[in-house]
Every structure is written in C-alpha cells, then in structure tokens.
C-alpha cells in the first residue's frame, strides 16, 4: 500500500544470511536482520534480532538456545 509506505508504516532493509546457515521450514526473517555463518534456525521461527555465528536459535520470537555442536 503506497500511502502506508510513505507514512513510514513499512520498513525495507536488507537481510543478510551467512555461509552454511540452515533455515527450517516456514522461518520468517524481519528486515535488517543478520544471521551469522554456520547458524541453525528452527522451523517456524520468527527472527527479529541478529543471530551470532555458530548458534542454534528457535522460537517466536527467535532466541539463541545453544552453540552448534562440532563434529
């Protein structure tokens, strides 16, 4: 809707997804979010904040729950 965009109701910003990131099904990523390399985002998550590299994050809103296990 053009009028809403002009009034500032919508915000466009780039989403950055790092290398080797896994996104589960039906993940929503809001504008301006960065997901670091080697992160895993659980199915159905709504990512509203940056996710550091090498972390597992899940939920609505998405939260970091633990580091990705190596090996």
mmCIF file as Biopython writes it, N, C-alpha, C and O atoms, coordinates in Angstrom:
data_model
#
loop_
_atom_site.group_PDB
_atom_site.id
_atom_site.type_symbol
_atom_site.label_atom_id
_atom_site.label_alt_id
_atom_site.label_comp_id
_atom_site.label_asym_id
_atom_site.label_entity_id
_atom_site.label_seq_id
_atom_site.pdbx_PDB_ins_code
_atom_site.Cartn_x
_atom_site.Cartn_y
_atom_site.Cartn_z
_atom_site.occupancy
_atom_site.B_iso_or_equiv
_atom_site.auth_seq_id
_atom_site.auth_asym_id
_atom_site.pdbx_PDB_model_num
ATOM 1   N N  . UNK A ? 1  ? 0.844  -1.174  0.000  1.0 0.0 1  A 1 
ATOM 2   C CA . UNK A ? 1  ? 0.000  0.000   0.000  1.0 0.0 1  A 1 
ATOM 3   C C  . UNK A ? 1  ? 0.892  1.240   0.000  1.0 0.0 1  A 1 
ATOM 4   O O  . UNK A ? 1  ? 1.624  1.480   0.960  1.0 0.0 1  A 1 
ATOM 5   N N  . UNK A ? 2  ? 0.834  1.999   -1.034 1.0 0.0 2  A 1 
ATOM 6   C CA . UNK A ? 2  ? 1.724  3.143   -1.237 1.0 0.0 2  A 1 
ATOM 7   C C  . UNK A ? 2  ? 1.612  4.173   -0.113 1.0 0.0 2  A 1 
ATOM 8   O O  . UNK A ? 2  ? 2.629  4.668   0.372  1.0 0.0 2  A 1 
ATOM 9   N N  . UNK A ? 3  ? 0.403  4.496   0.299  1.0 0.0 3  A 1 
ATOM 10  C CA . UNK A ? 3  ? 0.213  5.511   1.335  1.0 0.0 3  A 1 
ATOM 11  C C  . UNK A ? 3  ? 0.846  5.091   2.662  1.0 0.0 3  A 1 
ATOM 12  O O  . UNK A ? 3  ? 1.455  5.912   3.349  1.0 0.0 3  A 1 
ATOM 13  N N  . UNK A ? 4  ? 0.705  3.834   3.015  1.0 0.0 4  A 1 
ATOM 14  C CA . UNK A ? 4  ? 1.302  3.344   4.270  1.0 0.0 4  A 1 
ATOM 15  C C  . UNK A ? 4  ? 2.823  3.389   4.206  1.0 0.0 4  A 1 
ATOM 16  O O  . UNK A ? 4  ? 3.472  3.741   5.191  1.0 0.0 4  A 1 
ATOM 17  N N  . UNK A ? 5  ? 3.401  3.037   3.056  1.0 0.0 5  A 1 
ATOM 18  C CA . UNK A ? 5  ? 4.860  3.109   2.924  1.0 0.0 5  A 1 
ATOM 19  C C  . UNK A ? 5  ? 5.336  4.542   3.077  1.0 0.0 5  A 1 
ATOM 20  O O  . UNK A ? 5  ? 6.316  4.802   3.776  1.0 0.0 5  A 1 
ATOM 21  N N  . UNK A ? 6  ? 4.655  5.466   2.433  1.0 0.0 6  A 1 
ATOM 22  C CA . UNK A ? 6  ? 5.043  6.872   2.517  1.0 0.0 6  A 1 
ATOM 23  C C  . UNK A ? 6  ? 4.885  7.421   3.934  1.0 0.0 6  A 1 
ATOM 24  O O  . UNK A ? 6  ? 5.628  8.316   4.338  1.0 0.0 6  A 1 
ATOM 25  N N  . UNK A ? 7  ? 3.938  6.901   4.679  1.0 0.0 7  A 1 
ATOM 26  C CA . UNK A ? 7  ? 3.717  7.345   6.057  1.0 0.0 7  A 1 
ATOM 27  C C  . UNK A ? 7  ? 4.679  6.684   7.043  1.0 0.0 7  A 1 
ATOM 28  O O  . UNK A ? 7  ? 4.656  7.000   8.233  1.0 0.0 7  A 1 
ATOM 29  N N  . UNK A ? 8  ? 5.527  5.766   6.560  1.0 0.0 8  A 1 
ATOM 30  C CA . UNK A ? 8  ? 6.510  5.123   7.423  1.0 0.0 8  A 1 
ATOM 31  C C  . UNK A ? 8  ? 6.040  3.863   8.110  1.0 0.0 8  A 1 
ATOM 32  O O  . UNK A ? 8  ? 6.701  3.394   9.036  1.0 0.0 8  A 1 
ATOM 33  N N  . UNK A ? 9  ? 4.912  3.291   7.689  1.0 0.0 9  A 1 
ATOM 34  C CA . UNK A ? 9  ? 4.394  2.074   8.302  1.0 0.0 9  A 1 
ATOM 35  C C  . UNK A ? 9  ? 5.177  0.831   7.907  1.0 0.0 9  A 1 
ATOM 36  O O  . UNK A ? 9  ? 5.152  -0.170  8.623  1.0 0.0 9  A 1 
ATOM 37  N N  . UNK A ? 10 ? 5.856  0.885   6.798  1.0 0.0 10 A 1 
ATOM 38  C CA . UNK A ? 10 ? 6.634  -0.261  6.339  1.0 0.0 10 A 1 
ATOM 39  C C  . UNK A ? 10 ? 8.100  0.124   6.297  1.0 0.0 10 A 1 
ATOM 40  O O  . UNK A ? 10 ? 8.446  1.281   6.058  1.0 0.0 10 A 1 
ATOM 41  N N  . UNK A ? 11 ? 8.956  -0.860  6.530  1.0 0.0 11 A 1 
ATOM 42  C CA . UNK A ? 11 ? 10.383 -0.598  6.540  1.0 0.0 11 A 1 
ATOM 43  C C  . UNK A ? 11 ? 11.074 -1.651  5.680  1.0 0.0 11 A 1 
ATOM 44  O O  . UNK A ? 11 ? 10.877 -2.851  5.869  1.0 0.0 11 A 1 
ATOM 45  N N  . UNK A ? 12 ? 11.866 -1.195  4.754  1.0 0.0 12 A 1 
ATOM 46  C CA . UNK A ? 12 ? 12.637 -2.112  3.919  1.0 0.0 12 A 1 
ATOM 47  C C  . UNK A ? 12 ? 14.097 -2.036  4.345  1.0 0.0 12 A 1 
ATOM 48  O O  . UNK A ? 12 ? 14.657 -0.949  4.483  1.0 0.0 12 A 1 
ATOM 49  N N  . UNK A ? 13 ? 14.703 -3.188  4.550  1.0 0.0 13 A 1 
ATOM 50  C CA . UNK A ? 13 ? 16.121 -3.257  4.887  1.0 0.0 13 A 1 
ATOM 51  C C  . UNK A ? 13 ? 16.620 -4.630  4.460  1.0 0.0 13 A 1 
ATOM 52  O O  . UNK A ? 13 ? 15.864 -5.602  4.437  1.0 0.0 13 A 1 
ATOM 53  N N  . UNK A ? 14 ? 17.879 -4.694  4.129  1.0 0.0 14 A 1 
ATOM 54  C CA . UNK A ? 14 ? 18.473 -5.948  3.658  1.0 0.0 14 A 1 
ATOM 55  C C  . UNK A ? 14 ? 18.520 -6.986  4.774  1.0 0.0 14 A 1 
ATOM 56  O O  . UNK A ? 14 ? 18.741 -6.657  5.939  1.0 0.0 14 A 1 
ATOM 57  N N  . UNK A ? 15 ? 18.310 -8.236  4.399  1.0 0.0 15 A 1 
ATOM 58  C CA . UNK A ? 15 ? 18.507 -9.378  5.289  1.0 0.0 15 A 1 
ATOM 59  C C  . UNK A ? 15 ? 19.805 -10.038 4.851  1.0 0.0 15 A 1 
ATOM 60  O O  . UNK A ? 15 ? 20.002 -10.293 3.663  1.0 0.0 15 A 1 
ATOM 61  N N  . UNK A ? 16 ? 20.698 -10.318 5.809  1.0 0.0 16 A 1 
ATOM 62  C CA . UNK A ? 16 ? 21.981 -10.944 5.498  1.0 0.0 16 A 1 
ATOM 63  C C  . UNK A ? 16 ? 22.012 -12.335 6.117  1.0 0.0 16 A 1 
ATOM 64  O O  . UNK A ? 16 ? 21.844 -12.495 7.326  1.0 0.0 16 A 1 
ATOM 65  N N  . UNK A ? 17 ? 22.230 -13.338 5.269  1.0 0.0 17 A 1 
ATOM 66  C CA . UNK A ? 17 ? 22.310 -14.725 5.724  1.0 0.0 17 A 1 
ATOM 67  C C  . UNK A ? 17 ? 23.708 -15.224 5.409  1.0 0.0 17 A 1 
ATOM 68  O O  . UNK A ? 17 ? 24.129 -15.221 4.252  1.0 0.0 17 A 1 
ATOM 69  N N  . UNK A ? 18 ? 24.432 -15.655 6.447  1.0 0.0 18 A 1 
ATOM 70  C CA . UNK A ? 18 ? 25.815 -16.087 6.299  1.0 0.0 18 A 1 
ATOM 71  C C  . UNK A ? 18 ? 25.951 -17.405 5.554  1.0 0.0 18 A 1 
ATOM 72  O O  . UNK A ? 18 ? 24.969 -17.985 5.090  1.0 0.0 18 A 1 
ATOM 73  N N  . UNK A ? 19 ? 27.189 -17.860 5.452  1.0 0.0 19 A 1 
ATOM 74  C CA . UNK A ? 19 ? 27.504 -19.123 4.784  1.0 0.0 19 A 1 
ATOM 75  C C  . UNK A ? 19 ? 27.137 -20.306 5.681  1.0 0.0 19 A 1 
ATOM 76  O O  . UNK A ? 19 ? 27.238 -20.224 6.905  1.0 0.0 19 A 1 
ATOM 77  N N  . UNK A ? 20 ? 26.713 -21.401 5.058  1.0 0.0 20 A 1 
ATOM 78  C CA . UNK A ? 20 ? 26.418 -22.660 5.732  1.0 0.0 20 A 1 
ATOM 79  C C  . UNK A ? 20 ? 25.339 -22.514 6.813  1.0 0.0 20 A 1 
ATOM 80  O O  . UNK A ? 20 ? 25.410 -23.170 7.852  1.0 0.0 20 A 1 
ATOM 81  N N  . UNK A ? 21 ? 24.352 -21.663 6.573  1.0 0.0 21 A 1 
ATOM 82  C CA . UNK A ? 21 ? 23.234 -21.469 7.504  1.0 0.0 21 A 1 
ATOM 83  C C  . UNK A ? 21 ? 22.112 -22.422 7.131  1.0 0.0 21 A 1 
ATOM 84  O O  . UNK A ? 21 ? 21.802 -22.590 5.951  1.0 0.0 21 A 1 
ATOM 85  N N  . UNK A ? 22 ? 21.503 -23.045 8.128  1.0 0.0 22 A 1 
ATOM 86  C CA . UNK A ? 22 ? 20.346 -23.904 7.910  1.0 0.0 22 A 1 
ATOM 87  C C  . UNK A ? 22 ? 19.115 -23.169 8.411  1.0 0.0 22 A 1 
ATOM 88  O O  . UNK A ? 22 ? 19.080 -22.706 9.551  1.0 0.0 22 A 1 
ATOM 89  N N  . UNK A ? 23 ? 18.098 -23.062 7.548  1.0 0.0 23 A 1 
ATOM 90  C CA . UNK A ? 23 ? 16.826 -22.458 7.928  1.0 0.0 23 A 1 
ATOM 91  C C  . UNK A ? 23 ? 15.751 -23.531 7.864  1.0 0.0 23 A 1 
ATOM 92  O O  . UNK A ? 23 ? 15.557 -24.150 6.818  1.0 0.0 23 A 1 
ATOM 93  N N  . UNK A ? 24 ? 15.050 -23.762 8.970  1.0 0.0 24 A 1 
ATOM 94  C CA . UNK A ? 24 ? 13.952 -24.716 8.977  1.0 0.0 24 A 1 
ATOM 95  C C  . UNK A ? 24 ? 12.780 -24.187 8.166  1.0 0.0 24 A 1 
ATOM 96  O O  . UNK A ? 24 ? 12.769 -23.026 7.760  1.0 0.0 24 A 1 
ATOM 97  N N  . UNK A ? 25 ? 11.807 -25.035 7.938  1.0 0.0 25 A 1 
ATOM 98  C CA . UNK A ? 25 ? 10.636 -24.645 7.164  1.0 0.0 25 A 1 
ATOM 99  C C  . UNK A ? 25 ? 9.833  -23.540 7.839  1.0 0.0 25 A 1 
ATOM 100 O O  . UNK A ? 25 ? 9.767  -23.468 9.066  1.0 0.0 25 A 1 
ATOM 101 N N  . UNK A ? 26 ? 9.228  -22.688 7.032  1.0 0.0 26 A 1 
ATOM 102 C CA . UNK A ? 26 ? 8.341  -21.607 7.482  1.0 0.0 26 A 1 
ATOM 103 C C  . UNK A ? 26 ? 9.013  -20.605 8.419  1.0 0.0 26 A 1 
ATOM 104 O O  . UNK A ? 26 ? 8.356  -20.045 9.297  1.0 0.0 26 A 1 
ATOM 105 N N  . UNK A ? 27 ? 10.308 -20.376 8.243  1.0 0.0 27 A 1 
ATOM 106 C CA . UNK A ? 27 ? 11.012 -19.357 9.025  1.0 0.0 27 A 1 
ATOM 107 C C  . UNK A ? 27 ? 10.683 -17.982 8.453  1.0 0.0 27 A 1 
ATOM 108 O O  . UNK A ? 27 ? 10.651 -17.804 7.235  1.0 0.0 27 A 1 
ATOM 109 N N  . UNK A ? 28 ? 10.438 -17.010 9.334  1.0 0.0 28 A 1 
ATOM 110 C CA . UNK A ? 28 ? 10.213 -15.621 8.938  1.0 0.0 28 A 1 
ATOM 111 C C  . UNK A ? 28 ? 11.374 -14.789 9.460  1.0 0.0 28 A 1 
ATOM 112 O O  . UNK A ? 28 ? 11.729 -14.876 10.636 1.0 0.0 28 A 1 
ATOM 113 N N  . UNK A ? 29 ? 11.968 -13.975 8.579  1.0 0.0 29 A 1 
ATOM 114 C CA . UNK A ? 29 ? 13.084 -13.111 8.963  1.0 0.0 29 A 1 
ATOM 115 C C  . UNK A ? 29 ? 12.659 -11.671 8.712  1.0 0.0 29 A 1 
ATOM 116 O O  . UNK A ? 29 ? 12.287 -11.320 7.593  1.0 0.0 29 A 1 
ATOM 117 N N  . UNK A ? 30 ? 12.712 -10.840 9.742  1.0 0.0 30 A 1 
ATOM 118 C CA . UNK A ? 30 ? 12.283 -9.452  9.611  1.0 0.0 30 A 1 
ATOM 119 C C  . UNK A ? 30 ? 13.386 -8.601  8.975  1.0 0.0 30 A 1 
ATOM 120 O O  . UNK A ? 30 ? 14.552 -8.998  8.981  1.0 0.0 30 A 1 
ATOM 121 N N  . UNK A ? 31 ? 13.029 -7.440  8.429  1.0 0.0 31 A 1 
ATOM 122 C CA . UNK A ? 31 ? 14.005 -6.585  7.741  1.0 0.0 31 A 1 
ATOM 123 C C  . UNK A ? 31 ? 15.168 -6.182  8.639  1.0 0.0 31 A 1 
ATOM 124 O O  . UNK A ? 31 ? 14.991 -5.905  9.825  1.0 0.0 31 A 1 
ATOM 125 N N  . UNK A ? 32 ? 16.364 -6.156  8.050  1.0 0.0 32 A 1 
ATOM 126 C CA . UNK A ? 32 ? 17.551 -5.680  8.738  1.0 0.0 32 A 1 
ATOM 127 C C  . UNK A ? 32 ? 18.286 -6.704  9.575  1.0 0.0 32 A 1 
ATOM 128 O O  . UNK A ? 32 ? 19.316 -6.379  10.166 1.0 0.0 32 A 1 
ATOM 129 N N  . UNK A ? 33 ? 17.793 -7.936  9.647  1.0 0.0 33 A 1 
ATOM 130 C CA . UNK A ? 33 ? 18.405 -8.969  10.479 1.0 0.0 33 A 1 
ATOM 131 C C  . UNK A ? 33 ? 19.600 -9.596  9.768  1.0 0.0 33 A 1 
ATOM 132 O O  . UNK A ? 33 ? 19.591 -9.771  8.549  1.0 0.0 33 A 1 
ATOM 133 N N  . UNK A ? 34 ? 20.632 -9.933  10.552 1.0 0.0 34 A 1 
ATOM 134 C CA . UNK A ? 34 ? 21.799 -10.663 10.059 1.0 0.0 34 A 1 
ATOM 135 C C  . UNK A ? 34 ? 21.884 -11.990 10.799 1.0 0.0 34 A 1 
ATOM 136 O O  . UNK A ? 34 ? 21.814 -12.032 12.028 1.0 0.0 34 A 1 
ATOM 137 N N  . UNK A ? 35 ? 22.036 -13.073 10.043 1.0 0.0 35 A 1 
ATOM 138 C CA . UNK A ? 35 ? 22.234 -14.401 10.620 1.0 0.0 35 A 1 
ATOM 139 C C  . UNK A ? 35 ? 23.660 -14.806 10.295 1.0 0.0 35 A 1 
ATOM 140 O O  . UNK A ? 35 ? 24.039 -14.882 9.126  1.0 0.0 35 A 1 
ATOM 141 N N  . UNK A ? 36 ? 24.454 -15.065 11.331 1.0 0.0 36 A 1 
ATOM 142 C CA . UNK A ? 36 ? 25.872 -15.363 11.162 1.0 0.0 36 A 1 
ATOM 143 C C  . UNK A ? 36 ? 26.130 -16.718 10.532 1.0 0.0 36 A 1 
ATOM 144 O O  . UNK A ? 36 ? 25.241 -17.566 10.460 1.0 0.0 36 A 1 
ATOM 145 N N  . UNK A ? 37 ? 27.369 -16.911 10.073 1.0 0.0 37 A 1 
ATOM 146 C CA . UNK A ? 37 ? 27.797 -18.165 9.453  1.0 0.0 37 A 1 
ATOM 147 C C  . UNK A ? 37 ? 27.536 -19.351 10.388 1.0 0.0 37 A 1 
ATOM 148 O O  . UNK A ? 37 ? 27.627 -19.226 11.609 1.0 0.0 37 A 1 
ATOM 149 N N  . UNK A ? 38 ? 27.211 -20.494 9.794  1.0 0.0 38 A 1 
ATOM 150 C CA . UNK A ? 38 ? 27.063 -21.772 10.497 1.0 0.0 38 A 1 
ATOM 151 C C  . UNK A ? 38 ? 25.950 -21.792 11.547 1.0 0.0 38 A 1 
ATOM 152 O O  . UNK A ? 38 ? 25.960 -22.652 12.427 1.0 0.0 38 A 1 
ATOM 153 N N  . UNK A ? 39 ? 24.998 -20.870 11.474 1.0 0.0 39 A 1 
ATOM 154 C CA . UNK A ? 39 ? 23.877 -20.859 12.416 1.0 0.0 39 A 1 
ATOM 155 C C  . UNK A ? 39 ? 22.778 -21.807 11.938 1.0 0.0 39 A 1 
ATOM 156 O O  . UNK A ? 39 ? 22.690 -22.131 10.753 1.0 0.0 39 A 1 
ATOM 157 N N  . UNK A ? 40 ? 21.952 -22.239 12.872 1.0 0.0 40 A 1 
ATOM 158 C CA . UNK A ? 40 ? 20.797 -23.082 12.573 1.0 0.0 40 A 1 
ATOM 159 C C  . UNK A ? 40 ? 19.569 -22.400 13.164 1.0 0.0 40 A 1 
ATOM 160 O O  . UNK A ? 40 ? 19.545 -22.059 14.347 1.0 0.0 40 A 1 
ATOM 161 N N  . UNK A ? 41 ? 18.544 -22.204 12.325 1.0 0.0 41 A 1 
ATOM 162 C CA . UNK A ? 41 ? 17.299 -21.577 12.763 1.0 0.0 41 A 1 
ATOM 163 C C  . UNK A ? 41 ? 16.194 -22.624 12.678 1.0 0.0 41 A 1 
ATOM 164 O O  . UNK A ? 41 ? 15.956 -23.194 11.613 1.0 0.0 41 A 1 
ATOM 165 N N  . UNK A ? 42 ? 15.523 -22.874 13.791 1.0 0.0 42 A 1 
ATOM 166 C CA . UNK A ? 42 ? 14.494 -23.906 13.861 1.0 0.0 42 A 1 
ATOM 167 C C  . UNK A ? 42 ? 13.248 -23.575 13.060 1.0 0.0 42 A 1 
ATOM 168 O O  . UNK A ? 42 ? 12.933 -22.408 12.827 1.0 0.0 42 A 1 
ATOM 169 N N  . UNK A ? 43 ? 12.546 -24.615 12.642 1.0 0.0 43 A 1 
ATOM 170 C CA . UNK A ? 43 ? 11.328 -24.471 11.840 1.0 0.0 43 A 1 
ATOM 171 C C  . UNK A ? 43 ? 10.300 -23.598 12.552 1.0 0.0 43 A 1 
ATOM 172 O O  . UNK A ? 43 ? 10.102 -23.712 13.762 1.0 0.0 43 A 1 
ATOM 173 N N  . UNK A ? 44 ? 9.649  -22.725 11.786 1.0 0.0 44 A 1 
ATOM 174 C CA . UNK A ? 44 ? 8.598  -21.874 12.306 1.0 0.0 44 A 1 
ATOM 175 C C  . UNK A ? 44 ? 9.069  -20.674 13.105 1.0 0.0 44 A 1 
ATOM 176 O O  . UNK A ? 44 ? 8.246  -19.923 13.628 1.0 0.0 44 A 1 
ATOM 177 N N  . UNK A ? 45 ? 10.371 -20.478 13.209 1.0 0.0 45 A 1 
ATOM 178 C CA . UNK A ? 45 ? 10.905 -19.363 13.994 1.0 0.0 45 A 1 
ATOM 179 C C  . UNK A ? 45 ? 10.637 -18.025 13.315 1.0 0.0 45 A 1 
ATOM 180 O O  . UNK A ? 45 ? 10.552 -17.940 12.089 1.0 0.0 45 A 1 
ATOM 181 N N  . UNK A ? 46 ? 10.507 -16.983 14.131 1.0 0.0 46 A 1 
ATOM 182 C CA . UNK A ? 46 ? 10.377 -15.614 13.643 1.0 0.0 46 A 1 
ATOM 183 C C  . UNK A ? 46 ? 11.608 -14.863 14.139 1.0 0.0 46 A 1 
ATOM 184 O O  . UNK A ? 46 ? 11.716 -14.540 15.322 1.0 0.0 46 A 1 
ATOM 185 N N  . UNK A ? 47 ? 12.534 -14.589 13.221 1.0 0.0 47 A 1 
ATOM 186 C CA . UNK A ? 47 ? 13.820 -13.989 13.577 1.0 0.0 47 A 1 
ATOM 187 C C  . UNK A ? 47 ? 13.674 -12.468 13.531 1.0 0.0 47 A 1 
ATOM 188 O O  . UNK A ? 47 ? 13.512 -11.883 12.460 1.0 0.0 47 A 1 
ATOM 189 N N  . UNK A ? 48 ? 13.733 -11.830 14.716 1.0 0.0 48 A 1 
ATOM 190 C CA . UNK A ? 48 ? 13.561 -10.381 14.813 1.0 0.0 48 A 1 
ATOM 191 C C  . UNK A ? 48 ? 14.841 -9.664  15.216 1.0 0.0 48 A 1 
ATOM 192 O O  . UNK A ? 48 ? 14.903 -8.435  15.172 1.0 0.0 48 A 1 
ATOM 193 N N  . UNK A ? 49 ? 15.873 -10.425 15.611 1.0 0.0 49 A 1 
ATOM 194 C CA . UNK A ? 49 ? 17.158 -9.855  16.025 1.0 0.0 49 A 1 
ATOM 195 C C  . UNK A ? 49 ? 18.282 -10.626 15.355 1.0 0.0 49 A 1 
ATOM 196 O O  . UNK A ? 49 ? 18.086 -11.744 14.877 1.0 0.0 49 A 1 
ATOM 197 N N  . UNK A ? 50 ? 19.463 -10.016 15.326 1.0 0.0 50 A 1 
ATOM 198 C CA . UNK A ? 50 ? 20.625 -10.685 14.745 1.0 0.0 50 A 1 
ATOM 199 C C  . UNK A ? 50 ? 20.934 -11.966 15.519 1.0 0.0 50 A 1 
ATOM 200 O O  . UNK A ? 50 ? 20.779 -12.025 16.739 1.0 0.0 50 A 1 
ATOM 201 N N  . UNK A ? 51 ? 21.375 -12.992 14.783 1.0 0.0 51 A 1 
ATOM 202 C CA . UNK A ? 51 ? 21.776 -14.269 15.370 1.0 0.0 51 A 1 
ATOM 203 C C  . UNK A ? 51 ? 23.275 -14.422 15.141 1.0 0.0 51 A 1 
ATOM 204 O O  . UNK A ? 51 ? 23.726 -14.376 13.997 1.0 0.0 51 A 1 
ATOM 205 N N  . UNK A ? 52 ? 24.062 -14.605 16.212 1.0 0.0 52 A 1 
ATOM 206 C CA . UNK A ? 52 ? 25.509 -14.739 16.045 1.0 0.0 52 A 1 
ATOM 207 C C  . UNK A ? 52 ? 25.887 -16.014 15.291 1.0 0.0 52 A 1 
ATOM 208 O O  . UNK A ? 52 ? 25.098 -16.955 15.206 1.0 0.0 52 A 1 
ATOM 209 N N  . UNK A ? 53 ? 27.082 -16.031 14.757 1.0 0.0 53 A 1 
ATOM 210 C CA . UNK A ? 53 ? 27.598 -17.198 14.035 1.0 0.0 53 A 1 
ATOM 211 C C  . UNK A ? 53 ? 27.689 -18.398 14.971 1.0 0.0 53 A 1 
ATOM 212 O O  . UNK A ? 53 ? 28.002 -18.261 16.154 1.0 0.0 53 A 1 
ATOM 213 N N  . UNK A ? 54 ? 27.410 -19.576 14.417 1.0 0.0 54 A 1 
ATOM 214 C CA . UNK A ? 54 ? 27.597 -20.817 15.145 1.0 0.0 54 A 1 
ATOM 215 C C  . UNK A ? 54 ? 26.598 -21.085 16.260 1.0 0.0 54 A 1 
ATOM 216 O O  . UNK A ? 54 ? 26.906 -21.822 17.196 1.0 0.0 54 A 1 
ATOM 217 N N  . UNK A ? 55 ? 25.416 -20.505 16.178 1.0 0.0 55 A 1 
ATOM 218 C CA . UNK A ? 55 ? 24.415 -20.686 17.227 1.0 0.0 55 A 1 
ATOM 219 C C  . UNK A ? 55 ? 23.161 -21.363 16.686 1.0 0.0 55 A 1 
ATOM 220 O O  . UNK A ? 55 ? 22.826 -21.228 15.509 1.0 0.0 55 A 1 
ATOM 221 N N  . UNK A ? 56 ? 22.469 -22.096 17.564 1.0 0.0 56 A 1 
ATOM 222 C CA . UNK A ? 56 ? 21.158 -22.659 17.261 1.0 0.0 56 A 1 
ATOM 223 C C  . UNK A ? 56 ? 20.134 -21.721 17.888 1.0 0.0 56 A 1 
ATOM 224 O O  . UNK A ? 56 ? 20.236 -21.383 19.067 1.0 0.0 56 A 1 
ATOM 225 N N  . UNK A ? 57 ? 19.147 -21.302 17.099 1.0 0.0 57 A 1 
ATOM 226 C CA . UNK A ? 57 ? 18.120 -20.382 17.592 1.0 0.0 57 A 1 
ATOM 227 C C  . UNK A ? 57 ? 16.749 -20.878 17.155 1.0 0.0 57 A 1 
ATOM 228 O O  . UNK A ? 57 ? 16.581 -21.367 16.038 1.0 0.0 57 A 1 
ATOM 229 N N  . UNK A ? 58 ? 15.763 -20.747 18.052 1.0 0.0 58 A 1 
ATOM 230 C CA . UNK A ? 58 ? 14.411 -21.231 17.772 1.0 0.0 58 A 1 
ATOM 231 C C  . UNK A ? 58 ? 13.382 -20.320 18.424 1.0 0.0 58 A 1 
ATOM 232 O O  . UNK A ? 58 ? 13.712 -19.552 19.328 1.0 0.0 58 A 1 
ATOM 233 N N  . UNK A ? 59 ? 12.142 -20.403 17.970 1.0 0.0 59 A 1 
ATOM 234 C CA . UNK A ? 59 ? 11.023 -19.786 18.661 1.0 0.0 59 A 1 
ATOM 235 C C  . UNK A ? 59 ? 10.434 -18.569 17.984 1.0 0.0 59 A 1 
ATOM 236 O O  . UNK A ? 59 ? 10.891 -18.117 16.934 1.0 0.0 59 A 1 
ATOM 237 N N  . UNK A ? 60 ? 9.390  -18.055 18.636 1.0 0.0 60 A 1 
ATOM 238 C CA . UNK A ? 60 ? 8.698  -16.852 18.188 1.0 0.0 60 A 1 
ATOM 239 C C  . UNK A ? 60 ? 8.454  -15.978 19.414 1.0 0.0 60 A 1 
ATOM 240 O O  . UNK A ? 60 ? 7.508  -16.219 20.164 1.0 0.0 60 A 1 
ATOM 241 N N  . UNK A ? 61 ? 9.292  -14.971 19.626 1.0 0.0 61 A 1 
ATOM 242 C CA . UNK A ? 61 ? 10.421 -14.548 18.794 1.0 0.0 61 A 1 
ATOM 243 C C  . UNK A ? 61 ? 11.603 -15.504 18.951 1.0 0.0 61 A 1 
ATOM 244 O O  . UNK A ? 61 ? 11.743 -16.183 19.968 1.0 0.0 61 A 1 
ATOM 245 N N  . UNK A ? 62 ? 12.432 -15.539 17.940 1.0 0.0 62 A 1 
ATOM 246 C CA . UNK A ? 62 ? 13.575 -16.448 17.891 1.0 0.0 62 A 1 
ATOM 247 C C  . UNK A ? 62 ? 14.599 -16.068 18.957 1.0 0.0 62 A 1 
ATOM 248 O O  . UNK A ? 62 ? 14.949 -14.899 19.114 1.0 0.0 62 A 1 
ATOM 249 N N  . UNK A ? 63 ? 15.078 -17.089 19.693 1.0 0.0 63 A 1 
ATOM 250 C CA . UNK A ? 63 ? 16.097 -16.882 20.721 1.0 0.0 63 A 1 
ATOM 251 C C  . UNK A ? 63 ? 17.207 -17.908 20.549 1.0 0.0 63 A 1 
ATOM 252 O O  . UNK A ? 63 ? 16.964 -19.045 20.145 1.0 0.0 63 A 1 
ATOM 253 N N  . UNK A ? 64 ? 18.429 -17.490 20.862 1.0 0.0 64 A 1 
ATOM 254 C CA . UNK A ? 64 ? 19.566 -18.406 20.830 1.0 0.0 64 A 1 
ATOM 255 C C  . UNK A ? 64 ? 19.415 -19.371 22.001 1.0 0.0 64 A 1 
ATOM 256 O O  . UNK A ? 64 ? 19.193 -18.954 23.137 1.0 0.0 64 A 1 
ATOM 257 N N  . UNK A ? 65 ? 19.541 -20.689 21.705 1.0 0.0 65 A 1 
ATOM 258 C CA . UNK A ? 65 ? 19.402 -21.685 22.769 1.0 0.0 65 A 1 
ATOM 259 C C  . UNK A ? 65 ? 20.709 -22.387 23.104 1.0 0.0 65 A 1 
ATOM 260 O O  . UNK A ? 65 ? 20.895 -22.858 24.226 1.0 0.0 65 A 1 
ATOM 261 N N  . UNK A ? 66 ? 21.618 -22.457 22.131 1.0 0.0 66 A 1 
ATOM 262 C CA . UNK A ? 66 ? 22.904 -23.107 22.409 1.0 0.0 66 A 1 
ATOM 263 C C  . UNK A ? 66 ? 23.817 -22.943 21.209 1.0 0.0 66 A 1 
ATOM 264 O O  . UNK A ? 66 ? 23.365 -22.572 20.125 1.0 0.0 66 A 1 
ATOM 265 N N  . UNK A ? 67 ? 25.106 -23.219 21.399 1.0 0.0 67 A 1 
ATOM 266 C CA . UNK A ? 67 ? 26.005 -23.235 20.236 1.0 0.0 67 A 1 
ATOM 267 C C  . UNK A ? 67 ? 25.793 -24.509 19.421 1.0 0.0 67 A 1 
ATOM 268 O O  . UNK A ? 67 ? 25.313 -25.518 19.938 1.0 0.0 67 A 1 
ATOM 269 N N  . UNK A ? 68 ? 26.155 -24.449 18.157 1.0 0.0 68 A 1 
ATOM 270 C CA . UNK A ? 68 ? 26.113 -25.634 17.295 1.0 0.0 68 A 1 
ATOM 271 C C  . UNK A ? 68 ? 27.212 -26.581 17.767 1.0 0.0 68 A 1 
ATOM 272 O O  . UNK A ? 68 ? 28.357 -26.163 17.941 1.0 0.0 68 A 1 
ATOM 273 N N  . UNK A ? 69 ? 26.873 -27.856 17.974 1.0 0.0 69 A 1 
ATOM 274 C CA . UNK A ? 69 ? 27.870 -28.841 18.394 1.0 0.0 69 A 1 
ATOM 275 C C  . UNK A ? 69 ? 28.811 -29.139 17.241 1.0 0.0 69 A 1 
ATOM 276 O O  . UNK A ? 69 ? 28.374 -29.288 16.100 1.0 0.0 69 A 1 
ATOM 277 N N  . UNK A ? 70 ? 30.087 -29.226 17.532 1.0 0.0 70 A 1 
ATOM 278 C CA . UNK A ? 70 ? 31.060 -29.556 16.492 1.0 0.0 70 A 1 
ATOM 279 C C  . UNK A ? 70 ? 31.169 -31.061 16.354 1.0 0.0 70 A 1 
ATOM 280 O O  . UNK A ? 70 ? 30.946 -31.817 17.300 1.0 0.0 70 A 1 
ATOM 281 N N  . UNK A ? 71 ? 31.525 -31.479 15.124 1.0 0.0 71 A 1 
ATOM 282 C CA . UNK A ? 71 ? 31.760 -32.889 14.894 1.0 0.0 71 A 1 
ATOM 283 C C  . UNK A ? 71 ? 30.621 -33.493 14.248 1.0 0.0 71 A 1 
ATOM 284 O O  . UNK A ? 71 ? 30.634 -34.692 13.969 1.0 0.0 71 A 1 
#
